[in-house]
Amino acid sequence: MADRVPAHEPSPSGAPSGSPPVVPLLAVLKLLARLLGASAAGVRRVADAAASSDAHCQEYSVVAGPGPARKAICALPPAASCTGPIWVADTRSSAAPEWARTMEYGCFAAVTLEDSGGSPFACLWAAFDKPRAEDERTLDTLSELAPILIDGIMEAARYQDALRDTTRRLQALYEASADGILMVDANLRISVANRRFGEFFGLDPAAVIGADDAKVRAAVFGCLKDPVEFERRVGELYSDPAAEGEDEIELALPVPRMLHRSSGPVRDERGEVLGRLWLFRDVTIRRRMERELRESKQQLEDKARLLAEADRLKSQFLANTSHELRTPLNSLLGFLKLILEGAGATPEEERSLLAYAYNTGTHLATLLNDILDLAKIEAGSVPLNLEWIDASKLLDEVIPISAVQARAKGLTCELLAPAADGPRVRADYLRLRQVLLNLIGNAVKYT
């Protein structure tokens, strides 16, 4: 039977266009086994039967041509397409195509794998070490394998399309995230880095992909306020692949920020650790608001303490003033009562009693002025008018006022002092007089 040869022109090198390397069929079967299960098992059964029935067969191989299959199945290299079943009985024969003479095999057969539109995209080969005549059983075996492989490759293409679509969706998702995302694989190489991560650390995310994690960390040290603590914490998490953790890091460059950093392992469906995920969230505004809130709270607490202290001083002032008002008021009433009862036997004595009453009323008016002066109360102090005072003269005013209170309780209040002028003291006349009246008034009250 005449040799069947592919209907295409050889390349200048003499090999088929593209000079495709041959991929062992078992490698393809392993790929299909992951994708198709039962279909791949059927491929293995047919291939095993063919191999066991022909000891001369060196290998079954698949070569992919241009088209979607080549793009979808990365395990299949590009190759020239074939247009139908071919059989080259002797590659060293002068009748064999020139490109076939360069092959290492003595004989080979192939069938075309076509897509749903009838366009060839791959070839299934059976190669033999020695020349041999056309074998219908071998072609039948290849023909049985062809549709199964086509289904598998098409399914793999659909799987790859779905995978690419899922990948695009995931990329869009983490690129739209406000958080910086970094994923490191089990070999400590960067597998994912989004735009936000690059903004935080001043890096190009595309240039980071595939880089060693240690080199990327070294590149960001200049951005950190505390690179030593940053590296210490990273080392702790990498020392335990299953560890999870979170902390905060402060960036000085390219833009001062406060980042909340969290990290945890990435696992597959069996729970095996595939790598580590790092998330970086900008909490600069939140931390600033928290700080301002604490400061505002502290200011309110300080104001509350000042108001409480002012209220205490006011209460104390009013309590003291209330006591101080009663003393001169009682004295004034006492003098007036004495006058009404005819205590002044002579006009001179009456004048003296009226003078005491006048002085007492003057003192009472001074106290009332202090009560009405709210500014003094809020300040917590009363201004002093310091001057040199004749102590004897001051006592001559205080004792008669206090004597009226003492007489009302059956007591006697007298001044025992030298006849000569008393000492001079520097003080606020009204305040010192007030103090003496309070002291003597307390003595009379509690005697």
Secondary structure, 3 states (H helix, E strand, C coil): CCCECCCCCCCCCCCCCCCCCCEEHHHHHHHHHHHHCHHHHHHHHHHHHHHHHCCCEEEEEEEECCCHHHHHCCCCCCCCCCCCCEEECCCCCCCCCHHHHHCCCCEEEEEEEECCCCCEEEEEEEEECCCCCCCHHHHHHHHHHHHHHHHHHHHHHHHHHHHHHHHHHHHHHHHHCCCEEEEEECCCEEEEECHHHHHHHCCCHHHHCCCEHHHHHHHHHHHECCHHHHHHHHHHHHHCCCCCEEEEEEECCCCCEEEEEEEEEEECCCCCEEEEEEEEEECHHHHHHHHHHHHHHHHHHHHHHHHHHHHHHHHHHHHHHHHHHHHHHHHHHHHHHHHHCCCCCCHHHHHHHHHHHHHHHHHHHHHHHHHHCHHHHHHCCCCCCEEEEEHHHHHHHHHHHHHHHHHHCCCCCCCCCCCCCCCEEEEEHHHHHHHHHHHHHHHHHCC
